[in-house]
Amino acid sequence: MREMKSPQFNKHPVDAYFHLLENLSSDQKQELISRLSISMQTKSPETDSLRSLFGAFIFDQSPEELVKEIRESRTFNQNRAGL
């Protein structure tokens, strides 16, 4: 088994990762290949996307009715503690 060298991260990221992983056993490399392949095939759900949040707030009221309801539900407390 060879001695692990310190990674050189000023190169391309793939080169840096390869440098870190080149000392793995064949079985470990096969496992890594398998996991990477699976991760590439699995599509991430659209909920991870910021675009999927656009229009996510669904309600039956018009915007004007919603604003009116929010304003009417506000309560104010005029009692202030002395400093």
Secondary structure as UniProt FT lines:
FT   TURN            9..10
FT   HELIX           13..21
FT   TURN            22..23
FT   HELIX           26..41
FT   HELIX           46..48
FT   HELIX           50..53
FT   TURN            54..55
FT   HELIX           63..73
//
